[in-house]
Amino acid sequence: MLKGKNILLGITGGIASYKIATLTRLLKKSGANIKVVMTPAAKEFITPLTLSTLSENPVYSEFASRQTGEWNSHIELGLWADIFVVAPATANTIAKMANGVCDNLLLATYLSAKCPIFIAPAMDLDMFKHPTTGKNINTLKTFGYTIIDAVEGELASGLVGKGRMEEPEKIAEIIHSFFQSRKLSGQVLKGKKVLITAGPTHEQIDPVRFIGNNSSGKMGLELAKQAKNLGAEVTLIIGPNKLETVDDINWMNVKTADEMYTQVHKNIKKADIIIMSAAVADFKPKSISKQKIKKSDAVLHIELEPTKDILKSVGEIKTNKQLLVGFALESNNELKNATEKLKTKNLDLIILNSLNNKGAGFEVDTNRITIIDKKNKVDNFELKSKSEVAKDIFNKIVSLLK
């Protein structure tokens, strides 16, 4: 239930505005406190009187009352809200939100809000498919906002396709799920020890060159932060990186796959949850030159050998009381390859990243994941900030622990 939760609904000028009457009623019946802020254009589609009656609160649209001069404080509205739901969100408002335009009370409130923000796009097919709309929506995702994706169906123009706002019942369900997940208090992992690997490894060729990859370690760090926030004792074993250390996380810097292997096996026995998010180099030079190899030296041949398979080695010795999570970065046959890795390496969960998804992968602040468990249950997620992705992963982990 939503008893006592403060939900601010932001309504913009689209035909789907009429559905917000139903959403308001559903949220009120669940015990939520509802306030509504509208753009001037939204009042052409649904009246403030309707929403005021259903929400049992005044509806806000102007910065100040024309009759009394009384100011409607966007600051207070933003601070009041536990969540801010913009629905329907037109292409126009989405563009303004993505680019910091502030020309009405709703947008001023949005720029002042400190709470989680949910956005439910609604527009005609061609508008939704336009590259600028996609770019603006992806920008909002990088801010950490939740996009309640538009659905397929008949549109106001008579066209059939994607662009319909999600139904009020589904939006209410998403809001319920959000507050349910927030019940994961800071104590839910109290007493648990979480071991996380992150970042790349660098395998030296000579004193100045190495074999490595572009992993930044950002995903692993966000996982460590989330584990800490949930009350766990966290050890982070991380390859070369440029990240700032975080208090209350046992931070262990390593360089090579061998060093990471050693530190993992030193800490594995006491870990309850092991998350192997590091992008360990698959190969290393068989021998390392003690001198810098000159470019002018004939034809250069480097003999390689496989690095130790850290994930497999952990899967072979983990106990039934330990939960092991692996990552798979794939570019083809993605689900098949990830599922095979889940089985062959004795994992409880695998997190699939695709190189084909824009905004996911190395050196970015966003990620798009698919979670697969031992029962072959597949959960797909939209592009989100890596901090939000970490929450999704731990929601799944906590559900397995229960």
C-alpha positions as CSV (number, residue, x, y, z in Angstrom):
1,M,0.0,0.0,0.0
2,L,1.0,3.6,-0.5
3,K,-0.3,5.0,2.8
4,G,1.3,8.3,3.6
5,K,3.4,8.5,0.4
6,N,3.4,11.9,-1.3
7,I,3.0,11.6,-5.0
8,L,3.2,14.6,-7.3
9,L,1.6,14.1,-10.7
10,G,2.8,16.3,-13.5
11,I,0.4,16.5,-16.5
12,T,1.3,17.9,-19.9
13,G,-0.7,18.8,-22.9
14,G,-1.6,15.4,-24.6
15,I,-4.8,13.6,-25.2
16,A,-3.7,10.9,-22.7
17,S,-4.2,13.4,-20.0
18,Y,-7.7,12.1,-19.4
19,K,-6.3,8.8,-18.1
20,I,-4.7,10.7,-15.2
21,A,-8.1,10.9,-13.6
22,T,-8.0,7.1,-13.3
23,L,-4.4,7.1,-12.1
24,T,-5.2,9.7,-9.4
25,R,-8.1,7.6,-8.2
26,L,-6.1,4.4,-8.1
27,L,-3.3,6.0,-6.1
28,K,-5.7,7.7,-3.7
29,K,-7.4,4.4,-3.0
30,S,-4.0,3.0,-2.1
31,G,-3.6,5.6,0.6
32,A,-1.3,8.0,-1.2
33,N,-1.4,11.8,-0.8
34,I,-1.7,13.3,-4.3
35,K,-0.9,16.8,-5.6
36,V,-1.2,17.8,-9.3
37,V,0.8,20.3,-11.3
38,M,-0.3,21.0,-14.9
39,T,1.1,22.8,-17.9
40,P,-1.3,25.4,-19.3
41,A,-1.8,23.2,-22.4
42,A,-2.9,20.2,-20.2
43,K,-5.9,22.2,-19.1
44,E,-7.2,22.0,-22.7
45,F,-7.5,18.2,-22.2
46,I,-8.7,17.7,-18.6
47,T,-10.0,20.3,-16.1
48,P,-8.3,21.2,-12.9
49,L,-11.6,20.8,-11.2
50,T,-11.7,17.1,-12.0
51,L,-8.2,16.5,-10.7
52,S,-8.7,18.7,-7.6
53,T,-11.8,16.7,-6.7
54,L,-10.1,13.3,-7.2
55,S,-6.9,14.3,-5.4
56,E,-8.6,16.3,-2.7
57,N,-6.0,19.0,-3.1
58,P,-5.7,22.2,-5.1
59,V,-4.2,21.8,-8.6
60,Y,-1.2,24.0,-9.6
61,S,-0.6,25.5,-13.0
62,E,0.5,29.1,-12.6
63,F,3.4,30.5,-10.6
64,A,1.0,32.8,-8.8
65,S,-2.8,33.4,-8.5
66,R,-4.0,36.1,-10.8
67,Q,-6.7,37.1,-8.3
68,T,-4.7,37.2,-5.1
69,G,-1.1,37.2,-6.2
70,E,-0.5,34.2,-3.9
71,W,2.7,32.4,-4.9
72,N,2.7,28.7,-5.8
73,S,6.1,27.6,-4.6
74,H,7.7,25.1,-7.0
75,I,10.4,24.6,-4.4
76,E,7.9,23.5,-1.8
77,L,6.2,21.2,-4.3
78,G,9.4,19.6,-5.2
79,L,10.4,19.1,-1.5
80,W,7.0,17.7,-0.6
81,A,7.0,14.9,-3.1
82,D,8.3,11.4,-2.4
83,I,8.2,10.8,-6.2
84,F,7.3,13.0,-9.2
85,V,5.4,11.3,-12.0
86,V,5.2,13.2,-15.3
87,A,2.4,11.6,-17.3
88,P,1.6,12.0,-20.0
89,A,5.0,13.5,-21.0
90,T,4.8,15.0,-24.5
91,A,7.7,15.3,-26.9
92,N,7.8,19.0,-26.1
93,T,8.1,18.6,-22.3
94,I,10.6,15.7,-22.7
95,A,12.8,17.9,-24.8
96,K,12.6,20.7,-22.2
97,M,13.3,18.4,-19.3
98,A,16.4,16.9,-21.1
99,N,17.8,20.4,-21.9
100,G,16.9,22.4,-18.8
101,V,14.3,24.7,-20.3
102,C,12.1,26.2,-17.6
103,D,9.1,28.1,-19.0
104,N,6.2,26.8,-16.8
105,L,5.5,25.7,-13.2
106,L,5.8,22.0,-14.0
107,L,9.3,22.4,-15.4
108,A,10.3,24.7,-12.5
109,T,9.1,22.1,-10.1
110,Y,11.0,19.4,-12.0
111,L,14.3,21.3,-11.8
112,S,13.8,21.8,-8.1
113,A,12.7,18.2,-7.2
114,K,15.0,16.1,-5.1
115,C,12.9,12.9,-5.4
116,P,12.9,10.0,-7.9
117,I,11.3,11.0,-11.2
118,F,9.1,8.8,-13.4
119,I,8.3,9.8,-17.0
120,A,5.5,8.3,-19.1
121,P,6.0,9.4,-22.7
122,A,2.9,9.8,-24.9
123,M,2.8,11.2,-28.5
124,D,2.1,10.2,-32.0
125,L,4.0,7.5,-33.8
126,D,6.3,9.7,-36.0
127,M,7.1,12.0,-33.1
128,F,8.0,9.0,-30.9
129,K,10.2,7.6,-33.6
130,H,12.0,10.8,-34.3
131,P,15.8,10.7,-33.5
132,T,15.6,13.8,-31.3
133,T,12.9,12.2,-29.1
134,G,15.0,9.1,-28.7
135,K,18.0,11.2,-27.8
136,N,16.1,13.2,-25.3
137,I,14.6,10.1,-23.6
138,N,18.1,8.6,-23.4
139,T,19.4,11.8,-21.8
140,L,16.7,11.6,-19.1
141,K,17.7,8.0,-18.5
142,T,21.3,9.1,-17.9
143,F,20.0,11.4,-15.2
144,G,18.7,8.3,-13.3
145,Y,15.0,8.8,-14.1
146,T,12.6,5.9,-14.7
147,I,11.1,5.9,-18.1
148,I,7.7,4.2,-18.2
149,D,7.9,3.2,-21.8
150,A,5.2,4.0,-24.3
151,V,3.2,1.0,-25.7
152,E,1.9,-0.1,-29.1
153,G,-1.7,0.7,-30.0
154,E,-4.1,2.9,-31.8
155,L,-3.1,6.6,-31.5
156,A,-5.2,9.8,-31.6
157,S,-4.1,10.4,-35.2
158,G,-5.6,7.1,-36.3
159,L,-2.1,5.6,-36.8
160,V,-1.3,2.3,-35.1
161,G,2.1,1.9,-33.5
162,K,4.2,2.9,-30.5
163,G,3.4,6.1,-28.7
164,R,0.5,5.4,-26.4
165,M,1.0,6.2,-22.8
166,E,1.1,3.1,-20.6
167,E,-2.2,2.4,-19.0
168,P,-3.0,3.9,-15.5
169,E,-3.2,0.5,-13.9
170,K,0.3,-0.4,-15.1
171,I,1.7,2.9,-14.0
172,A,0.2,2.4,-10.5
173,E,1.7,-1.1,-10.4
174,I,5.1,0.4,-11.2
175,I,4.7,3.0,-8.5
176,H,3.7,0.2,-6.0
177,S,6.8,-1.8,-7.0
178,F,9.1,1.1,-6.5
179,F,7.9,1.8,-3.0
180,Q,8.0,-2.0,-2.2
181,S,11.7,-2.1,-3.4
182,R,12.5,0.9,-1.2
183,K,11.5,-1.2,1.8
184,L,14.9,-2.8,1.4
185,S,16.2,-1.0,4.4
186,G,19.8,-0.4,5.3
187,Q,19.6,-3.5,7.4
188,V,18.5,-6.0,4.8
189,L,22.1,-7.2,4.2
190,K,23.4,-6.5,7.7
191,G,25.8,-9.2,8.8
192,K,26.4,-10.3,5.2
193,K,29.8,-10.1,3.6
194,V,29.9,-9.1,-0.1
195,L,32.9,-9.6,-2.3
196,I,33.0,-7.7,-5.6
197,T,35.5,-7.6,-8.5
198,A,35.6,-4.7,-10.8
199,G,37.5,-2.9,-13.6
200,P,40.1,-4.3,-16.1
201,T,43.3,-6.1,-15.6
202,H,46.5,-5.0,-17.3
203,E,48.9,-7.7,-18.5
204,Q,52.3,-6.2,-19.2
205,I,54.1,-6.7,-22.5
206,D,57.1,-4.6,-21.5
207,P,57.7,-1.8,-18.9
208,V,55.4,0.6,-20.8
209,R,52.9,-1.5,-22.7
210,F,50.1,-3.8,-21.7
211,I,47.2,-5.9,-22.8
212,G,43.9,-4.6,-21.3
213,N,40.5,-3.2,-22.1
214,N,38.4,-0.1,-21.6
215,S,36.6,-1.1,-18.4
216,S,36.4,1.8,-16.0
217,G,35.2,-0.1,-12.9
218,K,32.1,2.1,-12.6
219,M,29.6,-0.7,-12.5
220,G,31.5,-2.6,-9.9
221,L,31.8,0.5,-7.7
222,E,28.1,1.2,-7.9
223,L,27.4,-2.4,-6.9
224,A,29.8,-1.9,-3.9
225,K,28.0,1.3,-2.9
226,Q,24.6,-0.3,-3.1
227,A,25.8,-3.3,-1.0
228,K,27.2,-0.9,1.6
229,N,23.9,1.1,1.6
230,L,22.0,-2.2,2.3
231,G,24.2,-2.8,5.4
232,A,26.7,-5.3,4.1
233,E,30.4,-5.5,4.8
234,V,31.9,-4.9,1.4
235,T,35.3,-5.9,-0.2
236,L,36.0,-4.4,-3.6
237,I,38.9,-5.9,-5.6
238,I,39.5,-3.6,-8.5
239,G,41.9,-3.3,-11.4
240,P,43.6,-0.1,-12.7
241,N,41.1,2.7,-12.4
242,K,40.6,6.5,-12.0
243,L,37.7,6.3,-9.5
244,E,37.6,7.9,-6.0
245,T,37.7,5.5,-3.1
246,V,34.6,5.3,-0.9
247,D,34.5,5.2,2.9
248,D,33.5,1.9,4.6
249,I,34.4,-0.2,1.6
250,N,37.5,-2.5,1.9
251,W,39.1,-1.3,-1.3
252,M,41.9,-3.5,-2.8
253,N,43.8,-2.3,-5.9
254,V,45.3,-5.0,-8.1
255,K,46.8,-4.8,-11.6
256,T,47.0,-8.2,-13.2
257,A,44.7,-11.2,-13.5
258,D,47.0,-13.2,-11.3
259,E,46.9,-10.6,-8.6
260,M,43.1,-10.5,-8.8
261,Y,42.9,-14.3,-8.6
262,T,45.1,-14.3,-5.5
263,Q,43.1,-11.6,-3.7
264,V,39.7,-13.2,-4.6
265,H,40.8,-16.6,-3.2
266,K,42.2,-15.0,-0.1
267,N,38.7,-13.5,0.6
268,I,36.3,-16.0,-0.9
269,K,35.7,-18.3,2.2
270,K,34.2,-15.5,4.3
271,A,32.0,-14.1,1.5
272,D,28.2,-14.6,1.5
273,I,27.7,-12.9,-1.9
274,I,30.3,-12.8,-4.7
275,I,29.8,-10.5,-7.6
276,M,32.4,-10.9,-10.4
277,S,31.9,-7.8,-12.5
278,A,35.6,-7.3,-13.5
279,A,36.6,-7.5,-17.1
280,V,39.6,-9.7,-16.7
281,A,42.0,-10.0,-19.7
282,D,41.6,-13.4,-21.3
283,F,45.3,-13.6,-22.3
284,K,48.6,-12.4,-21.1
285,P,52.1,-12.5,-22.7
286,K,54.0,-15.7,-21.9
287,S,57.0,-13.6,-21.1
288,I,57.5,-10.0,-20.3
289,S,60.3,-8.0,-21.8
290,K,62.5,-6.3,-19.3
291,Q,63.3,-3.5,-21.8
292,K,60.9,-1.4,-23.8
293,I,60.5,-3.2,-27.2
294,K,61.6,-0.9,-30.0
295,K,59.3,-0.2,-32.9
296,S,62.3,-0.7,-35.2
297,D,62.9,-4.2,-34.0
298,A,62.1,-6.5,-37.0
299,V,58.6,-8.1,-36.8
300,L,57.1,-8.2,-33.4
301,H,55.6,-11.5,-32.2
302,I,54.1,-11.8,-28.8
303,E,53.3,-15.3,-27.6
304,L,50.2,-15.3,-25.4
305,E,48.8,-17.7,-22.9
306,P,45.4,-17.8,-21.1
307,T,45.0,-16.0,-17.8
308,K,43.5,-17.9,-14.9
309,D,39.7,-18.2,-15.1
310,I,38.8,-16.5,-11.8
311,L,35.0,-16.9,-12.2
312,K,35.2,-20.6,-13.0
313,S,37.6,-21.2,-10.1
314,V,35.2,-19.6,-7.7
315,G,32.2,-21.6,-9.1
316,E,34.1,-24.8,-8.5
317,I,34.6,-24.2,-4.8
318,K,31.6,-22.1,-3.8
319,T,29.3,-23.6,-1.2
320,N,25.5,-23.8,-1.2
321,K,25.4,-21.0,1.3
322,Q,27.2,-18.6,-1.1
323,L,25.6,-16.8,-3.9
324,L,27.7,-16.2,-7.1
325,V,26.9,-13.6,-9.7
326,G,28.8,-13.3,-13.0
327,F,28.7,-10.9,-15.9
328,A,28.7,-11.6,-19.6
329,L,29.5,-9.0,-22.2
330,E,28.3,-10.3,-25.6
331,S,27.9,-9.2,-29.2
332,N,26.2,-12.1,-30.8
333,N,24.1,-15.1,-29.7
334,E,23.9,-13.1,-26.5
335,L,21.2,-15.0,-24.5
336,K,22.5,-18.4,-25.5
337,N,26.1,-17.5,-24.6
338,A,25.2,-16.0,-21.3
339,T,23.0,-19.0,-20.3
340,E,25.8,-21.4,-21.2
341,K,28.2,-19.4,-19.0
342,L,25.7,-19.4,-16.2
343,K,25.7,-23.3,-16.3
344,T,29.3,-24.1,-17.0
345,K,30.6,-21.8,-14.3
346,N,28.1,-22.8,-11.6
347,L,26.6,-19.3,-11.2
348,D,23.4,-18.4,-9.4
349,L,22.8,-15.3,-11.6
350,I,24.4,-13.9,-14.7
351,I,24.2,-10.2,-15.8
352,L,24.1,-9.9,-19.6
353,N,25.4,-6.8,-21.3
354,S,25.2,-6.3,-25.0
355,L,27.8,-4.5,-27.1
356,N,24.9,-3.8,-29.5
357,N,23.1,-1.6,-27.0
358,K,23.9,2.1,-27.3
359,G,24.8,3.6,-23.9
360,A,25.8,0.2,-22.4
361,G,29.3,-1.2,-21.9
362,F,32.6,0.3,-21.0
363,E,33.4,3.9,-19.9
364,V,29.8,5.2,-19.8
365,D,27.6,6.1,-16.8
366,T,24.6,4.0,-18.1
367,N,24.0,0.4,-18.6
368,R,21.3,-1.9,-20.0
369,I,21.1,-5.4,-18.5
370,T,19.4,-8.7,-18.7
371,I,19.4,-10.9,-15.6
372,I,19.2,-14.6,-15.9
373,D,18.9,-17.0,-13.0
374,K,19.4,-20.7,-12.5
375,K,15.7,-21.4,-13.3
376,N,16.2,-19.7,-16.7
377,K,14.0,-16.8,-15.6
378,V,15.0,-13.8,-17.8
379,D,14.4,-10.2,-16.6
380,N,15.0,-7.5,-19.1
381,F,15.7,-3.9,-18.1
382,E,15.7,-0.6,-19.9
383,L,18.8,1.7,-20.2
384,K,19.5,3.2,-16.8
385,S,22.2,4.9,-14.8
386,K,24.7,2.4,-13.3
387,S,23.5,3.3,-9.8
388,E,20.0,2.3,-10.7
389,V,21.2,-0.9,-12.4
390,A,23.0,-1.8,-9.2
391,K,19.7,-1.5,-7.3
392,D,18.0,-3.8,-9.8
393,I,20.8,-6.4,-9.4
394,F,20.5,-6.2,-5.6
395,N,16.7,-6.4,-5.7
396,K,17.2,-9.7,-7.5
397,I,19.9,-10.9,-5.1
398,V,17.8,-10.1,-2.0
399,S,14.8,-11.9,-3.5
400,L,16.9,-15.0,-3.9
401,L,18.2,-14.8,-0.4
402,K,14.7,-14.7,0.9
